[in-house]
Amino acid sequence: MVQWEIPRPPTSVSALVDLGVDLGVPTAACLAGTGLTEAALREGGTEVTARQEQSVVGNLLAATDGRDLLGLEVGSRFHLTSFGFWGFALLSSPTLGGALDVALQFLDLTYAWSHFELRRIGDEVQLVLDAPDVPEPLRRFAIERDLAVIATLQRELFADQILAQRLVLAFPPADPERYEQILGITPKFAGDETVLAVDAALLDLPMPQANAHTQALAQEQCRELLERSSARTGVAGRVRDLLLARPVDPPTAERVARELMMSSRTLRERLAAERTSYRELLDEIRERLAEEMVVAGLTVAQAAERLGYQEVSSFSQAFRRWKGMGPRAYRTALLGPD
């Protein structure tokens, strides 16, 4: 099921807005009714929900008169780096089969709206896509976007090789040349289901940048991110949202209590009932943002400043406590030497 209300980075919404601008649709029109602004999308720490993203898709389709293949166009704008640790986990997997297993295990860390089923029939491995949680008018968009993302990631992982040998779409015919350009394969239309098939022998294909240490680290981070996402409910989730909104100057526990219209004592008791505390949540948010900033290439000084640390050394000490190594060593362990 799509987790429509769980907050996540605005990467997908930003890609939709950028496409809209390229097509002559003003940003304000793309974001109408979402409560989001262009400035918010550019700010670090901003999060959106899949429900808001759904509204942006609806706005974009309406503004372009239901433009055909819009999903393909926006899906081709995603890259491995768009997916953070999920992308690193794929990149460092030992084989294509291992990468597929990781991709499906941590699918909730992506922006996909499709449901994926992996099955093996004879000499073929089939990836079956449908989108039962998506409203009918947006279903084709959702599946075509996810197919375009798969094609783009495949090219980045395997130096522009096209591994898919067959594609069947459960939709009426559309421009086959555009599919060929974006997906690298011409589909058959009006099938019973949407199926992307590859030769089963390719599951043992070595990944070009396989690295056991990096994969273990990336998968550990993926598991932690999933746990955090599942905890984005209750009072703890609301506190996290308030802290994420002001990472440089986070509100005090007393200010948070006032924002949530409860006493400081009640806040402590409610958080304790959820097995956490204000201090633990603040530390968690800082750790998470620090990871993202270091992996994104910010200097240690830049990351420290954005998280409100007065001294770079204090940030480095906190990072070492979180990860068991300093920020530079962490980045090198995950990405390799610069």
Residue pairs with C-beta under 8 A, 6 or more apart in sequence:
1 133
2 50
2 113
2 133
2 134
3 50
3 108
3 229
4 49
4 50
4 51
4 54
4 133
5 49
5 50
5 51
6 49
6 50
6 229
6 232
7 47
7 48
7 49
7 232
7 241
7 244
8 47
8 48
8 49
8 50
8 111
8 229
9 46
9 47
9 48
9 84
10 36
10 40
10 41
10 46
10 47
10 48
11 78
11 82
11 111
12 53
12 78
12 111
13 36
13 41
13 48
13 52
13 53
13 56
14 41
15 74
15 77
15 78
15 82
16 30
16 53
16 56
16 57
16 60
16 74
17 27
17 30
17 31
17 38
17 41
17 56
18 77
19 60
19 70
19 73
19 74
19 77
20 26
20 27
20 29
20 30
20 59
20 60
20 63
21 27
21 30
23 60
23 63
23 64
23 67
25 59
25 60
25 63
25 64
27 38
28 38
29 59
29 63
30 56
30 59
30 60
30 63
31 37
31 38
31 56
31 59
32 55
32 59
33 55
33 59
34 48
34 52
34 55
34 56
35 52
36 48
36 52
40 46
44 247
44 289
44 293
44 306
45 244
45 245
45 246
45 247
45 289
47 241
47 244
50 111
50 113
53 111
54 134
54 135
54 138
57 138
57 141
58 137
58 138
60 70
61 67
61 70
61 137
61 138
61 141
64 70
68 174
68 175
69 144
69 174
69 175
69 178
69 179
70 141
70 144
71 140
71 141
71 142
71 143
71 144
71 145
71 146
71 147
71 148
72 144
72 145
72 147
72 148
72 178
72 179
72 182
72 183
73 148
73 182
74 145
74 148
75 144
75 145
75 146
75 147
75 148
75 149
75 151
75 152
75 182
76 148
76 151
76 152
76 182
78 111
78 148
78 149
78 152
78 153
79 87
79 152
79 153
79 156
80 87
80 88
80 90
80 91
80 153
80 156
80 157
81 87
83 109
83 110
84 109
84 225
84 292
84 295
85 109
85 218
85 221
85 222
85 225
85 295
86 102
86 103
86 106
86 109
86 110
86 218
86 222
87 153
88 214
88 218
88 221
88 295
88 334
88 335
89 102
89 106
89 215
89 218
89 219
89 222
90 99
90 102
90 103
90 153
90 157
91 157
91 207
91 209
91 214
92 207
92 209
92 210
92 211
92 212
92 214
92 215
92 218
93 99
93 101
93 102
93 207
93 210
93 215
94 206
94 207
94 210
94 212
94 215
95 203
95 204
95 205
95 206
95 207
95 210
96 163
96 202
96 203
96 204
96 205
96 207
97 203
97 204
98 207
99 157
99 207
100 118
100 127
100 203
102 215
102 219
102 222
103 110
104 116
104 118
105 222
106 219
106 222
106 223
106 226
107 116
108 226
108 229
109 222
109 225
109 226
109 229
110 149
111 149
112 146
112 149
113 131
113 133
113 134
113 138
113 142
113 145
113 146
114 129
114 130
114 131
114 142
114 143
114 146
115 129
115 130
115 131
115 132
115 133
116 127
116 128
116 129
117 127
117 128
118 125
118 126
118 127
118 128
119 125
119 126
119 128
120 126
120 200
122 200
123 199
123 200
123 201
124 165
124 166
124 197
124 198
124 199
124 200
125 197
125 198
125 199
125 200
125 202
125 203
126 195
126 196
126 197
127 150
127 195
127 196
127 197
127 198
128 193
128 194
128 195
129 143
129 146
129 147
129 194
129 195
129 196
130 143
130 170
130 193
130 194
131 139
131 142
131 143
134 142
140 171
143 169
143 171
143 194
147 167
147 183
147 194
147 196
148 182
148 183
150 196
151 162
151 164
151 182
151 183
151 184
154 161
154 162
154 163
154 164
155 161
155 162
155 184
157 207
157 208
158 208
159 208
162 184
162 185
163 198
163 202
163 205
164 183
164 184
164 185
164 196
164 197
164 198
165 185
165 197
165 198
165 199
166 185
166 188
166 195
166 196
166 197
167 179
167 183
167 185
167 186
167 187
167 188
167 195
167 196
167 197
168 187
168 188
168 191
168 193
168 194
168 195
169 187
169 188
169 189
169 190
169 191
169 194
170 190
170 191
170 192
170 193
170 194
171 189
171 190
171 194
172 189
172 190
173 189
173 190
174 189
176 186
176 187
179 185
179 186
179 187
180 186
211 336
213 333
214 333
214 334
214 335
214 336
217 333
217 334
218 334
221 291
225 288
228 284
228 288
231 237
232 240
234 270
234 274
235 260
235 267
235 270
235 271
235 274
236 271
236 274
236 276
236 281
238 260
239 256
239 260
239 267
239 271
239 278
239 281
240 281
240 284
240 285
242 251
242 256
242 259
242 260
243 250
243 251
243 256
243 281
243 282
243 285
244 285
244 289
247 285
247 286
247 289
247 306
247 307
247 308
248 305
248 306
248 307
248 308
249 308
250 282
250 285
250 308
251 259
253 264
253 267
253 268
253 278
253 279
254 264
256 267
256 278
257 263
257 264
257 266
257 267
260 267
262 270
267 278
268 277
268 278
271 277
271 278
271 281
283 322
286 307
286 318
287 318
287 322
289 306
289 307
290 303
290 307
290 315
290 318
290 319
290 322
290 327
291 323
291 330
293 302
293 303
293 306
293 307
294 300
294 303
294 319
294 327
294 330
294 331
295 331
295 334
295 335
298 306
300 312
300 315
300 316
300 327
300 328
301 312
303 315
303 327
304 311
304 312
304 314
304 315
304 316
307 315
309 315
309 318
315 327
316 326
316 327
319 326
319 327
319 330
320 326
323 330
325 333
332 338
